Amino acid sequence: MSAKPAHNELERETGYGTDLWRVIAAPVVWALHFLFCYVYGAVYCAKAGRDAPLDQPTIVVIVASLVALALIGLSTLQIWRVRARSLTDNDFEFEHNTPEERHRFLSHVALMLCVLSAVAVIYVTIPMLYLSTCR
Amino acid sequence: MTDTAAQEQRLAKAWARPKGWAYFSDVNNSVIGIWYISAAFAFMLFGGVLALIIRTQLAVPNNNLVSAETYNQLFTLHGTVMMFLFAVPIFEAVAILILPAMLGARDLPFPRLSAFGFWCFLIGGVFVCGSIFFNAAPDAGWFMYPPLSTEQGGIGADIWLLGLSFIEVASIAAAVELIVGVLKCRAPGMHINLTPAYGWYVLVVGAMILFAFPPLIAGDFLFEMERAFDWPFFDVTRGGDPLLWQHLFWIFGHPEVYIIFLPSIALLAMIIPTFAQRPLAGYSWIVLSAIGTGFLSFGLWVHHMFTTGLPSISLGFFSAASEAVAIPTGIQLFVFIATVMLGNVVRTVPMLYCLGALATFIVGGLTGVMLAVAPFDFQAHDSYFVVAHLHYTLIGGMLFPVIAGVQYYYPFATGKLLSRKLGIWSFWLSFIGFNVTFLPMHLTGLLGMPRRIFTYGALRQWGDLNLLSTVGAFIFAAGFLLFVWDCVRPKSSEPNAPRNVWKAGTLEWAGKVPADDWGLRSIPQIDSRYPIWDDKTLLATIDEGKGLLADAKEGRRETLVTSVLDAEPTQVLRVGTPTWLPMLAAIGLGGAFIFPVWKLWWPTLGSALFFLAVVLCWLWTGTAEIPEKQTKDIGDGRRVPLYVAGPQSTGWWAMFITMTGDLTAFLAVLFGYFFFWTIHPDFPPIGIDGPGWQWPMVAAGLAVVTWMATLGARLTNAAGQVTLSRGLLVTGIIAAALTGVALMAGPWTTGLDPTAHSYPAIVWGLVVWIVLHLMAGMIMQAYALARSIFGKLTPRHDADLWNVTLYWHFTGVCALLTALVIGGFPLLQ
């Protein structure tokens, strides 16, 4: 009845790092970045009027994006040391019944979410680079 | 009698279904799930009939089958029923039915809550649908835009607002139930990386419900205050703004699309591996994309508002996020296609529906990417192109997968198989009929036909395409009816389906046919993602009672609670038994939502009090019971506790989840305050003083006192100082009452008139919101006090107090924020 590791895998130090909260860290950064950009832009345009130039918001949004990307990068670095961190490794099934496998699995999901979140942050920044007024 | 036979007898007795009329008092997930699914499909058929009347009216130009007024009611109710009474509830229904078996649990942690949700859904649904027979149905479109819906007379809009708010209770209840179920009720050994993909989807969708539905509840609250008491939140002449409703509605409305889509696609994630006869290719990619879609879907709501004149920068952000969401959505589809390609596909009816769903959804997804581009949307907005797009996504992303799921899980639920021949016929009729109906609508839309018109002139050249769509609609309906007939036709003469009829690998198929009321004979240790495929001795282990909880010695319904990440057993949870209380509670709450439609305030109050009494009785007799012993032997030499409190317990998590949703609703009301700040050059408006800073600061101080007193009560109780703890609870109750008085004193003494302008209205709105929460909190404190006095809450057994304290953490923060905002923000201006 007790848990048996498949494929005679060695038990390894699991660590407590990657739990469910850690997995959603990068998308949370995206969400905060998105909310900030939208709220900031909307409030700026509501208060400054429709003809106002977007010079200042462009800088603010770019800075916010850099901060967001840095935070996502930090989150990525923390996962980087986990074994089998690769996106394309042969073994990305994560189907063994051990805490270590669970840890690697969550790290893998977290890593991919970092990539997705970074892409989404960049997407959201792009319109700001092309628009010049609040119109 | 042998040991095993005696065990089985005890299990059967504990899990026996109530007989006769008492059948309707049942709470077991397998019964509630089937009621729920049947009710949702019944509403769906009703919505389908409405659609056919719509299509018949539009078949030829200048048709006069129905009047414009009736037509408005038809399309409003069609959208409302399909979204709120079918698409969302069917997720809850299916999950309640299959999730426990999939996770190896005997039942979900709160079976009575599931029953309560079901009865709320049924009562609310009948109420909303029934209105059309009295010519009183809502008729302002399924998203109820003001000012049309606030200015019009009649009770249609009230029915929509109150009826659906009531039904949303069921959704929140299901979210609580399902999130706790996935996190805490998995079979031992089912690490989070071995959880079936369906479980992941349910987890993500449950969390999404907590952030998506509350803004709508908050919007409904503001909306109904405007309709019932003339508080001008959406009235431009008095400083309101209809766009606030659009924001609140679509903050709900767009994630809702994914709340519908993800659990349906989750069914594909279970069905496709079975018929490809191999594990899902890229399980972690599915998890990634479920979580990713869940997040990104909250950044899309403004794409429903591209033509409202928001600054182009706002449109840009949402357009970009709308394109980004295609990435995780696409990943899921590629995972399914890869699984099909890598496996040996067994040709079955569920598989047919899966492939049809993928094909249809891809078309809807591509037009979605087109519509996410703002300039294209400007052209296609509110045209039949949008109608075509949304039906492709919903039918490809929800209806076909759900039918695939019904086809697949029918033997699991009933023990009988559906007819293969009827299934193939119904699929092709539905699939062809659907495409004949909706593919031409892209063109009709591009030719300029707006949605929601009850007829059109012959010169418009829309006649042929509309006729084609109408013909398609009837073919589609024929296919669907064939499927319904297949499900309901009598099958008692047919043999039972063999056990695990599809040769699936996941745990829900380990059950016997016909199924036992208690679920699995014993709960096995899980070592892989597809235990039936990988562990050939699994079924024998289960059947011979060699797993855990093979007995019900005390005659109680029990299920295992395990740890979140690694699924180590942590508790034996005694779950609720059949009772009428959930149904009575739903009737009481229903009255409290339904009577206000006619402004019958006394019956409303009576219903609310009845609801309160029933809920207190339910909690008092059925929850946080002190067990006869501390731990229990669950087999395999393991002993786990019967009573846990705080973050270890399911009840604490349920409170946490509920209050997260409640906090979101509060933040949505608070968003209203700041929204009004952005649209007014002077805020507070010149000439309106109040609520001043003095009373709000007193309220803030008192809120902190209440909050700390409640926390102190828990800590002192745990330390054994019971008398001090009770004293603190009494202090808390008094301080909470004073908080409410102080909070109202601010706007009251400064003479803020909520009907005069949106500013006093939103200040009063926030105050009313908090006062209602303070009242609920006082009832909870009094309840904990009574439990302590009657010996049902002791220093060792203090789950109630943990939960009440948790409630006050949230309410304390909200009260404090409200006081600071209404008192402090005007000072900053």
Contacts between the chains, C-beta under 8 A, distances in Angstrom:
chain1	res1	chain2	res2	distance
A	1	B	525	5.0
A	1	B	546	7.6
A	1	B	547	7.7
A	1	B	636	4.6
A	2	B	525	7.2
A	3	B	189	5.2
A	3	B	525	6.8
A	3	B	527	6.7
A	4	B	527	6.2
A	6	B	527	7.0
A	6	B	528	7.3
A	19	B	565	6.5
A	20	B	192	7.5
A	20	B	564	7.1
A	20	B	565	7.5
A	23	B	291	7.0
A	24	B	291	6.6
A	24	B	295	7.5
A	27	B	291	6.6
A	27	B	292	6.6
A	27	B	295	3.9
A	27	B	296	7.9
A	28	B	295	7.8
A	30	B	295	6.4
A	30	B	296	7.7
A	31	B	295	5.9
A	31	B	298	6.7
A	31	B	299	7.4
A	34	B	299	4.9
A	34	B	317	6.9
A	34	B	321	6.4
A	37	B	317	5.7
A	38	B	302	7.9
A	38	B	314	6.3
A	38	B	317	5.1
A	38	B	318	7.6
A	41	B	311	6.9
A	41	B	313	4.5
A	41	B	314	6.0
A	41	B	317	6.9
A	42	B	310	7.5
A	42	B	311	6.9
A	42	B	314	5.5
A	42	B	678	6.7
A	43	B	678	5.4
A	45	B	311	4.0
A	45	B	313	6.5
A	45	B	314	7.6
A	46	B	678	4.2
A	46	B	679	6.5
A	47	B	678	7.1
A	50	B	311	7.1
A	54	B	313	6.5
A	57	B	313	7.1
A	92	B	282	7.3
A	92	B	284	5.9
A	93	B	279	7.2
A	93	B	283	6.6
A	94	B	193	4.8
A	94	B	283	6.9
A	94	B	284	5.9
A	95	B	193	7.4
A	95	B	194	7.0
A	95	B	279	7.3
A	95	B	283	7.5
A	95	B	528	6.0
A	95	B	529	5.3
A	97	B	189	6.0
A	97	B	191	6.4
A	97	B	194	6.5
A	97	B	526	7.5
A	97	B	527	4.4
A	97	B	528	6.5
A	98	B	191	7.7
A	99	B	191	7.1
A	99	B	565	7.5
A	99	B	566	5.4
A	101	B	191	7.1
A	101	B	193	6.0
A	102	B	191	4.3
A	102	B	192	5.7
A	102	B	193	4.7
A	102	B	565	6.1
A	102	B	566	6.4
A	105	B	192	7.5
A	105	B	193	3.6
A	105	B	284	6.0
A	106	B	192	7.0
A	106	B	193	7.2
A	108	B	284	5.1
A	109	B	284	5.3
A	109	B	287	5.1
A	109	B	288	5.2
A	109	B	291	7.1
A	112	B	284	7.2
A	112	B	285	7.2
A	112	B	288	4.3
A	113	B	288	5.9
A	113	B	291	6.2
A	113	B	292	6.1
A	116	B	288	7.0
A	116	B	292	4.7
A	116	B	327	6.5
A	116	B	328	6.3
A	117	B	292	7.9
A	117	B	295	7.9
A	119	B	324	6.7
A	119	B	327	6.8
A	120	B	296	6.2
A	120	B	299	7.8
A	120	B	321	6.8
A	120	B	324	4.4
A	120	B	327	7.9
A	123	B	320	4.3
A	123	B	321	6.8
A	123	B	323	6.5
A	123	B	324	4.5
A	124	B	299	7.5
A	124	B	317	5.5
A	124	B	320	4.9
A	124	B	321	5.9
A	124	B	324	7.5
A	126	B	316	7.9
A	126	B	320	5.9
A	127	B	313	6.6
A	127	B	315	8.0
A	127	B	316	2.6
A	127	B	317	6.2
A	127	B	319	6.8
A	127	B	320	5.6
A	128	B	313	6.7
A	128	B	316	7.0
A	130	B	316	7.7
A	131	B	312	5.8
A	131	B	313	5.4
A	131	B	316	6.1
A	134	B	311	4.7
A	134	B	312	7.6
A	134	B	313	6.6
A	135	B	311	7.1
A	135	B	312	6.0
